């Protein structure tokens, strides 16, 4: 399965995203993804491990800064 197809299979599910150069991870419901792997998350929050740091609401993450995507 291609990476883009794998990410599309996670649509509607809660995911955890690790970003380049960031020590904290982002957690939210994946609502959309495009061919550049840009991600649209709703109800996103910034977390350090299992601890919630702050709520971010709806966000778009640029695909070239995404290091790791994990289903929750």
C-alpha positions as semicolon CSV with decimal commas, in nm:
position;residue;x (nm);y (nm);z (nm)
1;X;0,000;0,000;0,000
2;X;0,132;0,345;-0,091
3;X;0,187;0,593;0,197
4;X;-0,078;0,832;0,065
5;X;-0,334;0,548;0,051
6;X;-0,240;0,443;0,404
7;X;-0,300;0,795;0,536
8;X;-0,632;0,818;0,348
9;X;-0,742;0,499;0,523
10;X;-0,712;0,692;0,853
11;X;-0,969;0,958;0,752
12;X;-1,218;1,018;1,032
13;X;-0,990;0,862;1,295
14;X;-0,784;1,025;1,568
15;X;-0,413;1,037;1,483
16;X;-0,092;1,151;1,649
17;X;0,151;1,350;1,432
18;X;0,518;1,416;1,497
19;X;0,649;1,729;1,324
20;X;1,004;1,812;1,213
21;X;1,191;2,016;1,474
22;X;0,916;1,991;1,738
23;X;0,944;1,805;2,066
24;X;0,566;1,794;2,124
25;X;0,320;1,594;1,914
26;X;-0,015;1,697;1,771
27;X;-0,328;1,485;1,823
28;X;-0,653;1,535;1,633
29;X;-0,917;1,382;1,406
30;X;-0,794;1,351;1,047
31;X;-1,056;1,512;0,823
32;X;-0,857;1,554;0,501
33;X;-0,532;1,481;0,320
34;X;-0,408;1,581;-0,027
35;X;-0,144;1,455;-0,272
36;X;0,128;1,656;-0,088
37;X;0,039;1,485;0,242
38;X;-0,092;1,813;0,387
39;X;-0,318;1,714;0,677
40;X;-0,639;1,879;0,800
41;X;-0,705;1,800;1,168
42;X;-1,007;1,895;1,378
43;X;-1,016;1,920;1,759
44;X;-0,635;1,923;1,753
45;X;-0,427;1,954;2,065
46;X;-0,058;1,977;2,139
47;X;0,062;1,696;2,366
48;X;0,380;1,588;2,538
49;X;0,342;1,214;2,582
50;X;-0,009;1,167;2,727
51;X;-0,019;1,518;2,881
52;X;-0,228;1,780;2,699
53;X;-0,040;2,111;2,666
54;X;-0,292;2,327;2,475
55;X;-0,594;2,305;2,250
56;X;-0,547;2,418;1,888
57;X;-0,888;2,359;1,729
58;X;-0,889;2,305;1,350
59;X;-0,543;2,311;1,189
60;X;-0,367;2,233;0,863
61;X;-0,022;2,072;0,876
62;X;0,215;2,104;0,582
63;X;0,313;1,764;0,452
64;X;0,685;1,843;0,413
65;X;0,711;1,901;0,791
66;X;0,539;1,575;0,894
67;X;0,781;1,311;1,023
68;X;0,547;1,043;1,162
69;X;0,172;0,969;1,162
70;X;0,032;0,718;1,413
71;X;-0,329;0,612;1,472
72;X;-0,441;0,661;1,832
